[in-house]
Amino acid sequence: MNGRDAILGRIRNVLNATDAEDDPRRVAATARLDFPPRGVIPARGQLGLDGRVKLFKKMAEGAAATVEKVTSSADVPKRLAAYLRKHNLGAKVRMGGDKRLRAMPWAEERTLQVSIGPSDGSDEVAVSHALAGIAESGTLALVSGRDNPTTLNLLPEHHIVVVNAAEITGDMETMLDMLRDSFGKGAMPRTVNFVTGPSRSADIEQTLLLGAHGPRALHIIIVGK
């Protein structure tokens, strides 16, 4: 018996649970996982693609992120290089093994020095590819793993996140459906990070401080329509 079984066994003993009582609970739990109930979707989450992209940009900028749109993923390296120049940043960039990012023409921007892998805390700029955006709140959904290590979300000062316009959902519930469809039962990512704007805190004397426990700047590049 492992630790998990031991703990659950003690709980069952305290509750005087029997197998006959467990069966309907198990059926009910399985049904809820297989067919998760949907919450109330606000009107602003029920928009067409153009409306979702516009609302996402508005909400993200309202949360102190900067946002730009490009028509093709091939434009991303050029726009990233322009961001670095604008903010007087070095040419070193860290990103994970995401195939969508790796397929972009980074070599055409000869000034860029792109490193692959998780951050050790010394990187100033990181690039990630979001699973999705959520228009109603301007939130990015980023899944953990080698493709987009979570350290890139937290350690560098500047976080550049690429998101496809077609993957900007109106609401959280639709994004969760996308997550389930993308990975499936038994293959879900260990962590899903929801990012709305750069890191901030006003815990000390209610003075807003950016970069308190994560990047102090978030720049989003929307690819597509």
N, C-alpha and C positions, 0 to 999 in steps of 0.2 A: 504494500500500500504506500503510495506517495503522499506528500504533504497535503496536496489538494484534496485527495480522497479522504484523508483523515479529518480535515477541517469540515468538509461537507458532511461527513458521517456524523460528526459531533452535532452539527446543526440539525440534522435529521432526528437524532436521538432526543435532543431538547424539545423539538416540535412534535415528537412522537409520530413522525411521518411514516406511513406504510407505502408499500409498492402500489397498492390500489389507489392511494391518494396521489402518488407521484405521477401516474400515467396521464391523467387529464391535464395536470400542470405542464408536463412535458409536451403534450400535444398543443396546448395553448401557446407555450413559449416558441415552439417550432413554427407555428402558424404566423405568429407575430413577426418572427425573423424573416420568414419567406415572403410575407405580404405586409411590409411595414405600413402603418397608417400614415396618411398625409395630413399635415397641419393646414391651417387656414392660410391661403396664399394672398397677400395684399395685392391690390390692383396694380401697383407700380412694378410688381414682379411678373405681371402677365402681359408683357410687351413683345412686339416683333423684334427681329434681329437688330435693326437700326436703332430702335428705341432702347433695347438692352445695352448696346454699346455706348450710346450717348449717356444713359443713366449711370452705367458703370464708371465712365470717365468723370462725370460730375461728382459722384459720391467718393471716388478715390481721391480726387483733387481736394474735396472737402475735408478729407482725413490727412491732408498734408503730403500726399504722394504727388509725383509729377507723371504725366501720361502723354504719350504720343502714339500716333497710328502710322503704320507702314502698309504698303499693299502686298509685299512679298517678304517671306522669311530671309531672302537673300539681301534685303536691305538692313537687317538687324546689325551685322558687324559695323557697317558704316555709321549707323545712328549711335551705336555704343561708343565708337571712337569719338564722335562729335560730343557726346555727353562727357567723356573724360576730359576733352580739351576745354569745354565750357567750365568745368569745375576744377580745372588745374590739377588733375589727378595723374598719377603715373600710368604707364601703359600695361601694367600687369593685371591680368584678369583670371579669376578662378571659376571653373564650372565643373559639373559632374559629367557623367557619361551619357547623358540624354542624347538619343539618336537624332532627334529633331535639331538640337543645338549643334551637334557634331557635323551635321550635313550642311550647315551654313558656311559661306565662303570666307572664313576667318583669314585665310592666307592673303586675301586681296587687301586687307588692311595691315600693311607690313609693320606698322608701328606697334601693333598689339602683340602682347606676349601672353598667350593663353595656356594655362596649366589645367590639368584634369585631376579631379579627385576632391575629397573633403578638405575643408579648411582647418588649419592648425591654429588659427587665431591671428596669423600675421598678414592675412590678405586684406587689402583695402577695398577691393571691388570684387563682387561675385555675380554670376549670372545663373539664373534658374529658369526652368520652363514650368509654368503652372499647369496643373490638370485642368483647371477651370477658373472662371471669374464669376462672381455673384453680383448681379447688377443692383439689387435692392440695397446693398450696403457698401459696394465698392471693394468687396473682399476677394482676395486671391486664395485658392485652395491648392496647396502644394503637398505632394505625398513624399514620404521619406524613401530612401533607398540609394543605390549606387548612381542611378540616373540623376537624381537631384538630392544630394546629401543635406540633411537638416542643418548641419554646421554652416552651410552657405546662407541659410535664413537668419542666422543668429550672430555670427562672429564678425564678418566684414562691416566696415562703416557704410559702404554703399551697396545696396542690393538692387540689381537690375533683373526684372522678371518679365519674361516673354509669355504672352497668352494669345491663343488664337481667338479671333473675333467670334467664330462659329461656336466656340466652347464657353462663351459668356452666357450663363443661364440667368433667368430672371430672379430665381429664388433659391434658398438653401436646399429645399426639398428636391428640386430638379437636379441640383449639383450632386446630392447624395445618390440619386438614381444613377447618374453618370458614373459615380465612383463604383457602385455595385456592378454596373454593366461592364466597366473597364477591367475590373479585377476578378470579381466572382468570389463565391464562398470558398474559404480555405486558402485564398491567395491575396487577401487584402493587405495593404501596406501596414507596417507597424504603427506609423504615425501619420496623421493628416494635420498639417499646420494651416490655420486660417489667419491670413495676414491682411490687416486693414491699416494702411498707412505705415510710416516708419515707427520704430519703437519710441515710446514716450512714457513719462511719469510726472505726476504733480504731487507726489507724496510729501515732498519737503516744502513746507510753507506754501503749498498750492501753487508753486512756480513750475510751469511746464518746461520739462527738459527732454529734448530729443536724444535718442540713442542711449537711453538709460539701461536697457537690458537687451539690446539688439541694434540693428542698423539705424543710423540717424537720418538716412536718406533712402527712399524707395522710389525707383523709377520704373514705370511699367510701359512696355512696348506691345501694343496690340497689333497683331498681324492679320491682315485680311480686310474685309469690307469695312 
